[in-house]
Amino acid sequence: MAILGGTAGYLLSDHYSNATDTALSASAAETQHSVESITETASIPDQSPRHETVVLEQGSNLMAVLTASGLERTIAYDAIEALRDVYNPRKLRAGQEFELVYSGDTQDSDELLDVLSFQPDPETIVSVSRTDDGFNASSDKIELTTAQNVAAGTIEQSLFLAAERNGVPLPVLMEMIELYSYEVDFQRDIQPGDSFEVMYQELNNDAGERVRYGDVIYASMTLSGHEVRLYSYTDSHGDTDFYNQKGESYRRALMRTPINGARLSSGYGGRKHPVLGYTKMHKGVDFAAPPGTPIFAAGNGSIARIGPYSSYGNYIRIRHNDSYSTAYAHMTGFAKGLRQGSRVKQGDVIGYVGATGRVTGPHLHYEILKDNVQVNPMRIKMPSGKKLKDKELETFLADAQILRKQYAELSLENRKIASAD
């Protein structure tokens, strides 16, 4: 092979040298540009929002929680003041969680609080958001979906034990007792072997979690072989009530037991007085219950008397119409805002069980008066309520049949799930 030499070899060598230098210079320039780009990119602050969850501790307050998280006191104050427009911070309880969202440079003091939000209850979201003028607060309801569930059982000892054994939620049981309290004496009318059925609503959030229980929409109780079915029905005027299988409203003018979960401790009639020690006519019935248990108005009416009254202690008398009144005694206190002449509706809380007056322990003394004379609340025949007729009755009976079918289907489904487990 011939070897180039002389001028030609020199020129070729110089050409390669220049080309190499140019390539190295270009490579160095690219490298320098890349380094500068990396340096420039690294210097850009992180603008993505930062999320933080803080918890209200026992004995603390929202100001302490926010400032402990690093928020300036003036900013925390402004956020709390905005919150007061929709929610009272004094109602906050230990264990409440707060979601904080910050924006800005997380590496310096330019970070700003954008949003403070929390759920004071499962159905509400409260938010405080930063605006150009400070903070703005809002309170929004969480949309819940309604599902239905059922339960049934046979009573061996008491309705409470049977309901608990068969998974009836306490709020549902309380509503059942209130529904049947117009006709049923829960201490005397229920016997071993009696049974019940109930279908009720459950309200769930978007995660499918139960938030709370809704209304009872169907119930049945079989007492000594006699079955009474009750159906929730909204009539053509938009009024919702419970009706029996004949389309008769089960609500009566007066409730026999204006208290939930109480034990009948003394009936109407002659008895040896527990304090005085001699036989005396007992002109009402006594319901033993823990102090503070709510007492309900037995019917619509106006308060004819309220306040301390002789051996009755704290006493309320409600006039329902020209013939009927009811009286409630020995209360520890009255519901707020009540006075003589106040109007009350059936089921309104009017006071709380206590031990005022001549008593040996906390209980409600309850009287029904007809033409100003005390009568036996457990034996008097209560006036019936509304009765559906014609087209309204036909619509009700069709709806009742649908509810019975739904109950049967859910019962079957629950039994399948139980057997699979």
C-alpha positions in Angstrom: 0.0 0.0 0.0 1.3 3.5 -0.9 1.9 5.8 2.0 1.0 9.5 1.5 3.8 11.9 2.3 4.9 15.4 1.7 2.5 18.2 1.3 -0.5 15.9 0.6 0.0 14.0 3.9 0.3 17.2 5.8 -2.9 18.7 4.4 -4.8 15.5 5.1 -3.5 15.4 8.6 -4.4 19.0 9.1 -7.9 18.4 7.8 -8.5 15.6 10.3 -7.1 17.7 13.1 -9.5 20.6 12.3 -12.5 18.3 11.9 -11.7 16.7 15.3 -11.3 20.1 17.0 -14.7 21.2 15.5 -16.4 18.0 16.6 -15.0 18.4 20.1 -16.0 22.0 20.3 -19.6 21.2 19.2 -19.7 18.4 21.7 -18.5 20.6 24.5 -21.0 23.3 23.5 -23.8 20.7 23.6 -22.6 19.4 26.9 -22.4 23.0 28.4 -26.0 23.7 27.0 -27.3 20.5 28.6 -25.7 21.4 31.9 -27.1 24.8 31.8 -30.6 23.4 30.9 -30.4 21.0 33.9 -29.3 23.8 36.2 -32.0 26.0 34.9 -34.6 23.3 35.2 -33.5 22.5 38.8 -33.8 26.1 39.8 -37.6 26.2 38.9 -39.6 26.0 42.2 -42.1 23.2 42.7 -45.5 24.8 42.2 -47.6 21.7 42.8 -50.1 21.9 45.7 -49.1 20.4 49.0 -51.7 18.5 51.0 -51.5 18.1 54.8 -53.9 16.5 57.3 -54.0 17.9 60.9 -56.1 16.7 63.8 -57.8 18.7 66.6 -56.4 17.3 69.9 -58.2 17.3 73.2 -58.1 20.7 74.9 -56.8 22.4 71.8 -58.6 24.7 69.3 -58.4 25.4 65.6 -56.1 28.4 65.9 -53.6 26.3 67.8 -53.8 23.5 65.2 -53.3 25.8 62.2 -50.4 27.8 63.7 -48.7 24.5 64.9 -48.8 23.4 61.2 -46.7 26.4 60.3 -49.4 28.9 59.2 -49.0 32.5 60.2 -51.3 33.6 63.0 -52.8 36.4 60.9 -53.6 34.1 58.1 -55.1 31.5 60.5 -57.2 34.2 62.1 -58.6 35.4 58.7 -59.5 31.8 57.7 -61.2 31.1 61.0 -63.2 34.4 60.8 -64.4 33.4 57.3 -65.4 30.0 58.7 -67.7 31.6 61.2 -70.1 32.6 58.3 -71.1 29.0 57.8 -69.9 27.1 60.9 -69.3 27.9 64.6 -65.7 26.8 65.5 -66.9 26.3 69.1 -68.8 23.2 67.9 -65.6 21.5 66.8 -64.7 18.4 68.8 -61.4 16.6 69.6 -60.5 14.1 66.8 -61.8 16.3 64.0 -59.6 16.1 60.9 -58.8 19.1 58.7 -57.4 18.9 55.1 -55.1 21.8 54.3 -54.0 22.5 50.7 -51.1 24.9 50.1 -49.7 26.4 46.9 -46.5 28.3 46.1 -42.8 27.6 46.6 -42.6 24.9 49.3 -38.9 25.8 49.8 -39.4 29.4 51.0 -42.0 31.6 52.7 -44.1 32.1 49.6 -46.3 29.1 50.3 -49.9 30.1 50.7 -52.9 28.3 52.3 -55.4 27.7 49.5 -58.1 25.5 51.1 -59.1 24.4 54.6 -61.8 21.7 54.6 -63.4 19.2 57.0 -66.5 17.1 57.6 -68.3 18.1 60.8 -70.7 15.2 60.1 -70.9 12.5 57.4 -73.3 14.5 55.4 -71.6 17.9 55.3 -68.3 19.3 53.9 -67.2 22.7 55.1 -64.5 24.5 53.1 -62.6 27.8 53.5 -60.9 28.9 50.2 -58.5 31.7 49.5 -59.7 34.5 47.2 -58.3 37.8 45.9 -59.9 39.5 48.9 -59.0 37.0 51.6 -61.0 33.9 52.4 -64.5 32.7 51.6 -66.3 29.8 53.4 -69.0 27.4 52.1 -71.0 24.5 53.5 -72.2 21.8 51.1 -74.3 18.7 51.6 -72.9 15.4 50.4 -75.3 13.6 48.1 -76.5 10.3 49.7 -78.1 7.4 48.0 -81.0 5.5 49.6 -81.0 1.7 50.0 -83.4 -0.5 51.9 -82.8 -3.2 54.5 -85.1 -5.6 56.5 -85.1 -7.4 59.8 -87.5 -9.8 61.6 -87.6 -11.7 64.8 -89.6 -13.6 67.4 -89.9 -12.2 70.9 -88.8 -14.5 73.7 -88.2 -12.1 76.6 -88.6 -8.5 75.4 -88.8 -6.6 72.1 -85.5 -4.9 72.9 -83.6 -8.2 73.2 -85.3 -9.7 70.2 -84.5 -6.6 68.1 -80.8 -6.6 69.2 -80.4 -10.3 68.5 -81.8 -9.9 65.0 -79.7 -6.8 64.1 -82.4 -4.1 64.3 -80.6 -0.7 64.6 -81.6 1.2 67.7 -82.9 4.3 65.8 -85.1 2.0 63.8 -86.4 0.2 66.9 -87.2 3.6 68.5 -89.2 4.6 65.5 -91.1 1.3 65.6 -91.9 1.8 69.2 -93.2 5.3 68.6 -95.4 4.1 65.7 -97.0 1.4 67.8 -97.2 3.4 71.0 -100.6 4.7 70.0 -102.2 1.3 70.5 -99.6 -1.0 72.2 -98.7 -1.1 75.9 -95.1 -2.5 75.5 -95.0 -3.8 79.1 -98.3 -5.7 79.1 -99.3 -6.4 75.5 -96.2 -8.2 74.3 -95.9 -11.9 75.1 -93.3 -14.7 74.4 -93.9 -15.9 70.8 -95.0 -12.6 69.4 -93.1 -11.4 66.4 -92.2 -8.4 64.3 -91.0 -7.4 60.8 -89.5 -4.1 59.7 -88.2 -2.6 56.5 -86.2 0.6 56.7 -84.0 2.9 54.7 -80.2 3.3 54.9 -78.4 6.3 53.5 -75.0 5.7 51.9 -72.2 8.0 50.6 -70.6 7.7 47.2 -68.1 5.1 48.7 -71.0 2.8 49.6 -70.5 3.4 53.3 -73.6 3.8 55.5 -73.9 7.3 56.8 -77.1 7.0 58.8 -80.4 5.2 59.0 -83.5 6.6 57.3 -87.1 6.1 57.9 -89.1 3.0 58.6 -91.3 2.4 55.5 -93.0 -0.9 56.6 -93.5 -2.6 59.9 -95.6 -5.5 61.2 -96.2 -6.8 64.7 -98.1 -9.9 65.6 -99.3 -9.8 69.2 -101.2 -12.8 70.6 -102.0 -13.9 67.1 -103.3 -10.5 65.9 -101.1 -9.0 63.2 -101.0 -5.2 62.6 -99.1 -4.1 59.5 -98.2 -0.5 59.0 -97.2 1.1 55.7 -95.7 4.5 55.1 -97.8 6.3 52.4 -97.7 9.8 50.9 -101.1 10.9 49.9 -102.2 13.1 47.0 -101.7 16.2 49.1 -98.0 15.3 49.8 -98.7 14.3 53.4 -96.8 11.2 54.7 -98.3 9.0 57.4 -98.6 5.4 58.5 -101.7 3.4 57.6 -102.8 -0.1 58.6 -103.9 -2.7 56.0 -107.4 -1.2 55.9 -106.1 2.3 55.0 -106.7 3.7 58.4 -104.1 6.2 59.9 -102.5 4.5 62.8 -101.8 7.8 64.5 -104.3 8.6 67.2 -105.3 11.8 68.8 -103.2 10.9 71.8 -100.2 8.6 72.5 -100.6 6.1 75.3 -96.9 6.1 76.0 -95.3 9.5 75.4 -91.7 8.3 76.1 -89.4 5.8 74.4 -87.8 2.8 76.1 -89.4 3.3 79.5 -90.7 0.7 81.9 -94.2 0.9 83.2 -93.5 1.0 86.9 -97.0 1.8 88.3 -100.4 1.6 86.7 -103.7 3.5 87.1 -105.8 2.7 90.2 -105.7 2.3 93.9 -102.2 1.5 95.4 -100.1 1.9 98.5 -98.3 5.2 98.0 -94.6 4.6 98.1 -93.9 7.9 100.0 -97.0 8.4 102.1 -97.4 4.8 103.0 -101.2 4.5 102.8 -103.6 3.4 100.0 -104.3 6.2 97.6 -105.8 6.5 94.1 -103.1 6.7 91.5 -104.7 8.8 88.7 -102.1 8.2 86.0 -99.4 5.8 85.0 -95.7 6.0 85.8 -92.9 5.2 83.4 -89.5 4.6 85.0 -86.6 5.9 82.9 -83.1 7.3 83.4 -82.9 11.0 84.2 -82.9 13.2 81.2 -84.9 10.8 79.0 -87.0 13.0 76.5 -90.7 13.3 77.1 -93.0 13.9 74.1 -96.3 15.7 73.7 -98.9 13.0 73.4 -100.9 15.1 70.9 -101.3 18.5 69.2 -102.4 21.3 71.5 -101.5 24.3 73.6 -99.8 24.4 77.0 -102.3 25.2 79.7 -99.9 25.1 82.6 -96.1 24.8 83.0 -93.9 25.1 86.1 -93.7 23.6 89.6 -97.0 22.3 90.8 -97.5 20.9 94.3 -96.4 17.2 94.7 -96.2 16.9 90.9 -92.9 18.8 90.9 -92.1 20.2 87.5 -95.3 19.8 85.6 -96.9 20.5 82.1 -100.5 20.2 81.2 -101.5 20.3 77.5 -105.0 21.1 76.3 -105.7 19.1 73.1 -109.4 20.0 72.5 -112.6 20.7 74.4 -112.6 17.2 75.9 -109.0 16.0 76.3 -105.9 17.2 78.1 -102.7 15.4 79.2 -100.4 16.0 82.1 -96.7 15.2 82.7 -95.1 15.4 86.1 -91.8 15.1 88.0 -89.7 16.4 85.1 -86.1 17.6 85.7 -86.7 20.4 83.2 -88.6 21.7 80.3 -87.8 22.1 76.6 -86.5 25.5 75.7 -88.9 28.2 74.7 -92.0 26.6 76.2 -94.4 28.8 78.2 -98.1 28.9 78.9 -100.0 29.2 75.6 -97.2 27.7 73.5 -98.4 25.4 70.7 -97.0 21.9 70.5 -97.3 19.1 68.0 -97.6 15.4 68.7 -94.1 14.0 69.2 -92.4 17.3 70.1 -90.0 17.0 73.1 -91.6 19.0 75.9 -89.3 18.0 78.9 -87.1 15.4 80.4 -87.5 12.7 83.0 -86.5 13.8 86.6 -87.4 13.2 90.2 -88.9 16.5 91.3 -91.9 16.7 93.6 -93.0 13.8 95.8 -91.1 10.8 94.4 -88.8 8.0 95.3 -86.9 8.0 92.0 -86.8 9.3 88.5 -89.9 8.6 86.4 -92.6 10.2 84.3 -96.1 10.5 85.8 -98.5 10.7 82.9 -102.2 11.5 82.9 -105.0 11.7 80.3 -107.9 13.8 81.4 -111.3 13.6 79.7 -113.6 16.5 80.7 -111.1 17.4 83.4 -111.3 14.0 85.0 -108.3 11.6 85.0 -108.9 8.3 83.0 -106.8 5.2 82.5 -104.4 5.9 79.6 -104.0 2.2 79.0 -107.7 1.5 78.6 -109.3 4.5 77.1 -110.3 4.1 73.4 -108.4 6.7 71.4 -110.2 8.5 68.6 -109.0 7.2 65.2 -107.2 9.4 62.7 -107.6 9.8 59.0 -109.1 7.0 56.8 -108.3 6.7 53.1 -111.2 6.4 50.6 -112.0 5.8 47.0 -109.1 6.4 44.6 -106.7 7.3 47.4 -107.4 3.9 49.1 -106.8 2.1 45.8 -103.5 3.8 45.3 -102.5 3.0 48.9 -103.4 -0.7 48.6 -101.3 -1.0 45.4 -98.3 0.7 47.1 -98.7 -1.5 50.2 -98.6 -4.6 48.0 -95.3 -3.3 46.4 -93.8 -2.7 49.9 -94.7 -6.3 50.9 -93.1 -7.7 47.8 -89.9 -5.6 48.4 -89.8 -6.9 52.0 -90.1 -10.5 50.9 -87.4 -10.1 48.2 -84.9 -8.5 50.6 -85.7 -11.1 53.3 -84.9 -13.9 50.9 -81.7 -12.1 49.7 -80.5 -11.7 53.4 -81.2 -15.3 54.1 -79.1 -16.3 51.1 -76.2 -14.1 52.2 -76.4 -15.5 55.8 -76.4 -19.1 54.6 -73.4 -18.4 52.3 -71.4 -17.0 55.2 
